[in-house]
Amino acid sequence: MTIAKRFANYVHDTTYVDIPRDIHRFAKLCLLDWIGVTLGGANEPVGDIVLDMIDIAGGNPHATIIGKGVKTNLLLAALANGTMSHALDFDDTHKDAGIHPSVCLAPAAVAAAEYVKASGKDFITAFIIGFEIAARIGIAAGQTHYDHGWHATATIGRFSATASVAKLMGLSSEQIVNAFGLTGTQVGGLREVFGTMSKPFHAGKAAMDGVLSVVLARRNFDSSHEIFEGRFGLKNVLSPRSENRNILAGLGTTYHIQNVAFKPYASALATHSTIQAIEAMREEENFDAADVEALQIEFGPLPFSVVNRKNPQKILEGKFSVQHCAAIALVKGRVGKEMFTEKELNDPQIVAFRERVDVVLNEALPLFETIVTLKTKQGATFRQYIKESKGSPGFPLSFTDMKAKFMDLADSVIPTENAEKIVETIGSLQDIPDMNELIALCHPASK
């Protein structure tokens, strides 16, 4: 039996009661965080650009563009919501799979749920199924896939969209196999575009392509049944050195969604350990930016390749510059989502401080482990080793933190009472008969 067929059977056969109740809450947290970052992203320039494109493209009003008060067809709603939700780079991550899971999954699942008027239970089931599919593919693809230049969120995240929408739309097992094949042949997304609007576009396009694959497969549009392991399938073309022997291990009993991580800072994940270290040093020691002589950051190969950007030229590029994030943390005392602007990018004090930040490759450091060493003009040296940044599974955000993040993001787009109601509704998501009840609260009309 092919991998696609095994996945398809899992998608088709799994029901709400098959999934342990303690796993349901992770889907709820992902949804809360995703709606928050999507509302926040609705204020970003990329959101208006995509909205202008949709106005030209047109389409039947099947699904809502979150935070915009506009409806369009399923494909374009998934594209817009996926792009906006990744615009701030504030969305959830999964280190083992190397992806931002919810920005590909949720836009597709929410659009489909609205279209078919799915219940909260149906949505939770589809979300968890989609998450597990993508996490397993990402883990199997391994680090070499990312190192080769592929943006794993774009290439792998789209399979979560396919799985969740296929479940919500009631495809047969055979149709789901074809949907995976269609998704696989549309794979794209290169790391070269990091720091530009094209990175969040990856998430939107992945969500859109997942929906497109399902809509076609639903009409019996066929594709390869060996899209994962075939001679010219994903493994052999995009990740030939990967190991996929465990891709199916524990399917239906082991849940990778438990290892989801939520971001406390609106920047690339690899910058978080440095921000956290600086915050800790400032709290423990009595100094400010004027006292700092130099800052050294030691990274392993992955973060070194992603966020070592001394002089970012664009606002979005600043989110991928650990030098810029470190400078903001020291000069401003914190790193808030509102600090990634043209003003901060060109602030003379921040620009000057970026020059004092030295990023060093330390091959012995795995994944995102980081060593930050700060030297003051008075001759003191402070050192912080960060094994796991805040928001990770081993150092999770509290629900209070997550709600505060959500309310802050939602505040400028929807009424406060709507935001409070969203939190309440997601808390009892399993009880709502129609997801439109939740989606209607994301409308900004009465703000």
C-alpha positions in Angstrom: 0.0 0.0 0.0 1.4 3.4 -1.0 2.1 6.2 1.5 -0.7 8.3 -0.1 -3.2 5.4 0.3 -2.3 4.9 4.0 -2.7 8.7 4.6 -5.9 8.7 2.7 -7.4 5.9 4.7 -6.4 7.7 7.9 -8.1 10.9 6.7 -11.2 9.1 5.6 -11.7 6.8 8.5 -10.7 8.9 11.5 -13.6 10.4 13.6 -13.8 12.9 16.4 -14.1 10.2 19.1 -11.0 8.5 17.7 -8.9 11.4 18.8 -8.1 11.7 22.6 -9.8 14.6 24.2 -6.5 16.1 25.5 -5.4 16.5 21.9 -8.4 18.6 21.0 -7.1 21.5 23.1 -4.0 21.9 20.9 -6.3 22.4 17.8 -8.2 25.1 19.7 -5.0 26.9 20.7 -3.7 26.8 17.1 -7.0 28.2 15.9 -7.0 31.0 18.5 -3.4 31.9 17.7 -4.1 31.7 13.9 -7.1 34.0 14.0 -5.1 36.5 16.1 -2.1 36.6 13.7 -4.5 36.8 10.7 -6.4 39.8 12.2 -3.0 41.4 12.9 -1.8 40.6 9.3 -5.0 42.2 7.9 -3.4 45.6 8.7 -0.2 44.8 6.8 0.4 46.1 3.2 0.4 42.6 1.8 -3.2 42.1 2.9 -4.4 45.1 0.9 -2.4 44.0 -2.2 -4.0 40.6 -2.1 -7.4 42.1 -1.6 -6.9 44.3 -4.7 -6.0 41.2 -6.7 -9.2 39.4 -5.4 -11.3 42.4 -6.4 -9.9 42.0 -10.0 -10.2 38.2 -10.0 -13.7 38.1 -8.6 -15.5 34.9 -7.5 -18.6 33.6 -5.8 -18.8 34.7 -2.1 -18.2 31.3 -0.5 -15.8 32.1 2.3 -14.7 35.1 4.5 -11.4 37.0 4.3 -10.7 37.4 8.0 -10.6 40.9 9.3 -11.6 42.4 6.0 -15.4 41.9 5.9 -15.2 40.5 2.4 -16.2 37.2 1.0 -14.8 35.5 -2.1 -14.4 32.0 -3.4 -12.8 29.2 -1.5 -9.5 29.3 -3.4 -9.0 33.1 -3.0 -10.2 33.1 0.6 -7.5 30.5 1.5 -4.9 32.5 -0.4 -5.7 35.8 1.3 -6.1 34.4 4.8 -2.9 32.3 4.5 -0.9 35.2 3.2 -2.1 37.6 5.9 -1.6 35.1 8.7 2.1 34.7 7.9 2.7 38.4 7.2 3.8 39.2 10.7 5.9 36.0 11.1 4.1 35.7 14.5 2.4 32.4 13.8 3.0 28.9 15.3 5.9 26.6 14.4 6.8 22.9 14.6 10.6 22.4 15.0 10.6 18.7 14.3 8.7 19.1 11.0 10.5 22.4 10.2 7.2 24.2 9.3 4.8 26.9 10.3 1.8 24.5 10.4 -1.3 26.6 11.0 -0.8 29.2 8.3 -1.2 26.6 5.6 -3.8 24.4 7.4 -6.2 26.9 9.0 -6.9 29.1 6.0 -8.0 26.1 4.0 -9.9 24.4 6.8 -11.7 27.5 7.9 -12.8 28.3 4.3 -14.0 24.8 3.7 -15.7 24.7 7.1 -17.6 27.9 6.4 -18.6 26.6 2.9 -20.0 23.3 4.1 -21.2 24.7 7.4 -19.1 22.2 9.4 -19.6 21.8 13.1 -16.9 22.5 15.7 -16.3 18.8 16.1 -15.9 18.3 12.4 -13.4 21.2 12.3 -11.4 19.9 15.2 -11.2 16.5 13.6 -10.1 17.8 10.2 -7.6 20.2 11.8 -5.8 17.6 13.8 -5.8 15.1 10.9 -4.3 17.8 8.6 -1.7 18.7 11.2 -0.5 15.1 11.6 -0.2 14.6 7.9 2.1 17.6 7.4 4.1 17.0 10.6 4.9 13.5 9.5 5.9 14.5 6.0 8.1 17.3 7.4 9.8 15.1 9.9 10.5 12.5 7.1 11.8 15.2 4.7 14.4 16.2 7.3 16.8 19.1 7.5 18.3 18.4 4.1 15.1 19.4 2.3 15.3 22.9 4.0 19.1 23.1 3.6 18.7 22.6 -0.2 16.7 25.9 -0.3 13.1 24.7 -0.1 10.8 26.6 2.2 9.3 23.6 4.0 6.2 25.5 5.1 5.3 26.0 1.5 6.3 22.6 0.2 5.0 20.4 3.0 2.4 22.6 4.8 0.1 22.3 1.7 -0.5 18.6 2.5 -2.2 19.6 5.8 -4.6 21.9 3.8 -5.4 19.0 1.4 -6.0 16.5 4.2 -8.2 18.8 6.3 -10.3 20.0 3.4 -10.7 16.5 2.0 -12.1 15.4 5.4 -14.5 18.4 5.6 -15.7 17.8 2.1 -16.2 14.1 2.5 -13.9 12.8 -0.2 -13.6 9.0 -0.7 -10.2 7.4 0.1 -9.5 7.1 -3.7 -10.2 10.8 -4.2 -8.0 11.7 -1.3 -5.1 9.8 -2.9 -5.6 11.8 -6.1 -5.8 15.0 -4.1 -2.4 14.3 -2.5 -1.0 13.7 -6.0 -2.4 16.9 -7.2 -0.9 18.8 -4.2 2.5 17.2 -4.7 2.8 18.2 -8.3 2.1 21.8 -7.4 4.8 22.0 -4.8 6.9 25.2 -4.7 8.5 27.8 -2.4 12.1 28.9 -2.2 14.0 30.3 0.8 15.5 33.0 -1.4 12.4 35.1 -0.9 12.7 35.3 2.9 12.4 38.8 4.2 9.9 39.8 1.4 6.2 39.6 0.9 6.7 36.4 -1.1 7.4 34.4 2.1 3.8 34.9 3.5 2.6 34.4 0.0 4.0 30.9 0.3 1.6 30.1 3.1 -1.4 31.5 1.2 -0.5 29.7 -2.0 0.0 26.4 -0.1 -3.5 26.8 1.5 -5.0 27.7 -1.9 -3.4 24.8 -3.7 -4.6 22.4 -1.0 -8.2 23.5 -1.6 -7.7 23.4 -5.4 -6.4 19.8 -5.2 -9.5 18.7 -3.2 -12.0 20.5 -5.4 -10.5 18.8 -8.5 -10.2 15.4 -6.9 -13.8 15.7 -5.7 -14.7 15.6 -9.4 -12.5 12.6 -9.9 -9.5 14.5 -11.4 -6.8 11.8 -11.1 -3.1 11.9 -10.3 -0.2 9.7 -9.2 -0.8 7.3 -6.4 2.9 7.3 -5.5 3.5 11.0 -5.1 5.6 10.6 -2.0 7.8 7.5 -2.8 7.6 7.2 -6.6 10.7 7.3 -8.8 9.9 11.0 -9.6 8.0 11.6 -6.4 8.6 14.1 -3.7 11.2 12.2 -1.8 13.4 11.4 -4.7 13.1 14.8 -6.4 13.0 17.2 -3.4 14.6 15.4 -0.5 16.6 12.4 -1.8 18.7 12.1 1.3 15.7 12.0 3.7 14.5 9.0 5.7 10.8 8.3 5.4 10.8 4.9 7.1 8.9 6.3 10.1 6.5 8.5 8.2 3.6 6.2 9.1 4.7 5.0 12.6 2.1 5.6 15.2 -0.4 7.1 12.7 -3.6 7.5 14.6 -2.0 7.0 18.0 0.9 9.4 18.2 0.1 13.1 17.9 2.7 15.6 16.7 0.4 18.5 17.3 1.4 18.3 21.0 4.8 19.7 20.0 3.5 22.8 18.4 5.2 26.1 19.5 3.6 29.5 19.8 5.6 32.7 19.2 6.0 35.5 21.8 7.8 37.7 19.2 6.8 38.7 15.7 10.1 37.7 14.1 11.8 34.6 12.7 12.0 31.8 15.3 15.8 31.7 15.2 15.9 35.3 16.6 13.8 34.4 19.6 16.6 32.9 21.7 18.7 36.1 21.3 15.8 38.4 22.3 15.1 36.2 25.3 18.7 36.2 26.4 18.9 39.9 26.1 15.7 40.3 28.1 17.1 38.0 30.8 20.4 39.9 31.0 18.7 43.2 31.2 16.5 42.0 34.0 19.3 40.4 36.0 22.0 43.1 35.4 21.7 46.8 35.6 22.7 48.2 32.2 21.2 49.7 29.1 22.2 50.0 25.4 24.7 52.8 26.1 26.7 50.5 28.4 27.2 47.8 25.8 30.5 47.5 24.0 29.8 44.3 22.0 27.4 41.4 21.6 28.3 38.0 20.3 25.7 35.4 19.2 26.7 31.8 18.6 24.4 29.8 16.4 24.3 26.3 14.9 24.2 26.0 11.1 20.4 26.3 10.7 19.8 29.7 12.4 23.1 31.0 11.2 21.9 30.4 7.6 18.5 32.1 8.2 19.0 35.2 10.4 22.6 36.4 9.9 21.7 39.6 8.1 23.8 42.5 9.4 22.1 45.3 7.4 18.5 44.6 6.5 17.1 46.9 3.8 13.4 46.1 4.1 11.0 46.0 7.0 10.3 42.3 6.5 14.0 41.6 6.2 14.4 43.1 9.7 12.4 40.2 11.1 15.1 37.9 9.7 18.0 39.9 11.0 19.2 38.7 14.5 21.4 41.8 14.6 18.4 44.1 14.1 16.3 42.2 16.6 19.1 42.3 19.2 19.5 46.0 18.6 15.8 46.6 19.1 15.9 44.5 22.3 18.7 46.6 23.8 17.8 50.0 22.5 14.0 49.8 23.1 14.1 47.4 26.0 11.7 45.0 24.4 10.7 43.7 20.9 7.0 44.3 20.2 5.2 43.6 16.9 4.8 47.3 16.3 8.6 47.8 16.3 9.2 46.4 12.8 8.8 49.6 10.9 10.8 51.9 8.6 11.4 54.1 11.6 13.2 51.3 13.6 14.9 50.0 10.5 16.6 53.4 9.9 16.9 54.6 13.6 20.5 55.8 13.9 20.9 54.3 17.3 19.6 50.9 16.2 21.7 51.0 13.0 24.8 51.8 15.0 24.2 49.0 17.4 23.7 46.4 14.7 27.4 47.0 13.9 28.3 45.9 17.4 26.6 42.5 17.0 28.8 39.6 15.9 27.2 36.4 14.7 29.4 33.3 15.0 28.8 29.8 13.6 29.1 27.2 16.3 28.8 23.8 14.6 28.4 22.1 18.0 25.1 23.8 18.7 22.0 21.8 17.5 19.0 23.4 16.0 18.1 26.7 17.7 20.3 26.4 20.8 22.1 29.8 21.3 24.9 31.3 23.3 24.8 35.1 23.8 27.7 36.9 25.3 27.5 40.6 26.1 30.5 42.8 27.0 30.0 46.2 28.6 32.2 49.3 28.3 33.0 48.9 32.0 34.6 45.5 31.3 31.9 43.2 32.6 30.9 40.1 30.6 27.5 38.4 30.8 26.6 35.1 29.1 23.3 33.4 28.5 22.8 29.9 27.1 19.3 29.3 25.6 18.4 25.7 25.0 14.8 26.3 24.1 13.2 29.6 23.5 9.9 30.7 25.2 6.8 29.3 23.5 8.5 26.0 22.7 6.9 22.8 24.0 9.4 22.6 26.8 8.8 26.3 27.7 5.2 26.9 26.7 3.3 30.1 26.7 0.6 30.2 29.4 -3.0 30.6 28.3 -2.9 34.0 29.8 0.0 34.9 27.5 -1.8 33.5 24.5 -5.0 35.3 25.2 -3.0 38.6 25.8 -1.3 38.1 22.4 -4.6 37.4 20.7 -6.4 40.4 22.2 -3.5 42.7 21.3 -3.6 41.5 17.7 -7.4 41.6 17.4 -7.8 45.0 19.1 -7.2 47.2 16.1 -9.4 45.2 13.7 -12.5 43.9 15.5 -14.5 45.1 18.6 -13.2 44.0 21.9 -16.4 42.2 22.7 -16.0 40.2 19.5 -12.5 39.3 20.5 -13.6 38.1 23.9 -16.4 36.1 22.3 -13.9 34.4 19.9 -11.9 33.2 22.9 -15.0 32.0 24.6 -16.3 30.2 21.5 -13.1 28.5 20.7 -13.0 27.2 24.3 -16.2 25.3 23.7 -15.6 24.8 19.9 -16.8 21.2 20.1 -20.3 22.4 21.0 -21.0 24.8 18.1 -23.1 23.4 15.3 -21.8 25.6 12.6 -18.3 27.2 12.2 -20.0 30.3 10.7 -20.9 31.3 14.2 -17.2 31.8 15.0 -16.2 33.2 11.6 -18.9 35.9 11.8 -17.1 37.3 14.9 -14.0 38.1 12.8 -15.9 40.7 10.8 -14.6 44.3 11.4 -17.8 46.1 10.2 -18.8 47.4 13.7 -15.3 48.4 14.8 
